Amino acid sequence: MTLGTSTTQAYGEAWYWDNRYAQEAGPFDWYQKYPSLSPLLRLYVPSHHRVLVVGSGNSAFSEGMTDDGYGDVVNIDISSVVIEAMQKKYSNHPQLKYIKMDARDMSAFQTGSFDAVIDKGTLDSLLCGSNSQINAAKMLEEVGRVLKDKGVYILITYGAPISRLRLLRDSCSWTIKLHVIDKLMSEGGSGHQKWELTSPIPLDDGGSSVEAALGKNPDVHYIYVCIKENSLRPSLDHETAMD
Ligand SMILES: C[S@@+](CC[C@H](N)C(=O)[O-])C[C@H]1O[C@@H](n2cnc3c(N)ncnc32)[C@H](O)[C@@H]1O
């Protein structure tokens, strides 16, 4: 299944997802499943870290994380239908929490309360709907707020740098690394990867370095690893100068 095709305008709306999840048994994972992304996750997120999955849907990704040793995975989704189903399904999994919440307003979470935020297809959904730029900016601002300094936002998307970098850079002060994974990996492909998953791709402002590395329109999913810069710059230099 792909985003970005004809009937995607409602992807930012709770009613659309409620209807869809009422009909769909699941589990279903957009783009990629946990096992294909786990080497990257393990690179950036130690298993004792507190993780928030935004727009978790009925994906098995979070279960995969806890099977792999992650001990505190909080999931939110705008659809009450899917949240209720997941709460029931995982009632015996204390490492997994499911809460109905809009990623554009996560005021129930304290500022700086997560080490990592994972987004697989949710920013993409907001970008398909109406008021897309405003909604995406609100969500990214909230993601930046709930993360600790040096926390990571991992965005898994079909969006190439030309359509994502500016949005990301405008939302928060990040250090951004770009990784890619072949789309075929989502179908269990183990073939030759165009680019090693765990090696970041050189990233310049316009994204032309990515084209140089991968060619035009590569068949990949993009993974933006955004590391939140310190909100308060340390005053150490100043203090040292005064000593
Ligand atoms: C494309 S699906 C991805 C689901 C899951 N992350 C996966 O990888 O399979 C997008 C999900 O985002 C949720 N969603 C859409 N808008 C949202 C919002 N404003 N806040 C929280 N979740 C939202 C939808 O209900 C849906 O479950």
PDBQT file of the ligand as one rigid body, heavy atoms in Angstrom, charges set to zero:
ROOT
HETATM    1  C1  LIG A 301      -0.323   5.593   7.211  1.00  0.00    +0.000 C 
HETATM    2  S1  LIG A 301      -0.943   5.079   8.740  1.00  0.00    +0.000 S 
HETATM    3  C2  LIG A 301       0.551   4.435   9.524  1.00  0.00    +0.000 C 
HETATM    4  C3  LIG A 301       0.250   3.482  10.636  1.00  0.00    +0.000 C 
HETATM    5  C4  LIG A 301       1.492   2.841  11.281  1.00  0.00    +0.000 C 
HETATM    6  N1  LIG A 301       2.401   3.860  11.798  1.00  0.00    +0.000 N 
HETATM    7  C5  LIG A 301       2.244   1.937  10.334  1.00  0.00    +0.000 C 
HETATM    8  O1  LIG A 301       3.424   2.183  10.082  1.00  0.00    +0.000 OA
HETATM    9  O2  LIG A 301       1.672   0.972   9.856  1.00  0.00    +0.000 OA
HETATM   10  C6  LIG A 301      -1.148   6.649   9.577  1.00  0.00    +0.000 C 
HETATM   11  C7  LIG A 301      -1.680   6.552  10.982  1.00  0.00    +0.000 C 
HETATM   12  O3  LIG A 301      -1.673   7.872  11.546  1.00  0.00    +0.000 OA
HETATM   13  C8  LIG A 301      -2.852   8.068  12.294  1.00  0.00    +0.000 C 
HETATM   14  N2  LIG A 301      -3.083   9.522  12.347  1.00  0.00    +0.000 N 
HETATM   15  C9  LIG A 301      -3.491  10.356  11.354  1.00  0.00    +0.000 A 
HETATM   16  N3  LIG A 301      -3.528  11.625  11.799  1.00  0.00    +0.000 NA
HETATM   17  C10 LIG A 301      -3.120  11.591  13.095  1.00  0.00    +0.000 A 
HETATM   18  C11 LIG A 301      -2.944  12.587  14.089  1.00  0.00    +0.000 A 
HETATM   19  N4  LIG A 301      -3.198  13.882  13.865  1.00  0.00    +0.000 N 
HETATM   20  N5  LIG A 301      -2.517  12.205  15.314  1.00  0.00    +0.000 NA
HETATM   21  C12 LIG A 301      -2.268  10.896  15.581  1.00  0.00    +0.000 A 
HETATM   22  N6  LIG A 301      -2.420   9.914  14.680  1.00  0.00    +0.000 NA
HETATM   23  C13 LIG A 301      -2.840  10.256  13.451  1.00  0.00    +0.000 A 
HETATM   24  C14 LIG A 301      -3.918   7.279  11.565  1.00  0.00    +0.000 C 
HETATM   25  O4  LIG A 301      -5.011   6.946  12.371  1.00  0.00    +0.000 OA
HETATM   26  C15 LIG A 301      -3.115   6.055  11.096  1.00  0.00    +0.000 C 
HETATM   27  O5  LIG A 301      -3.166   5.025  12.060  1.00  0.00    +0.000 OA
ENDROOT
TORSDOF 0
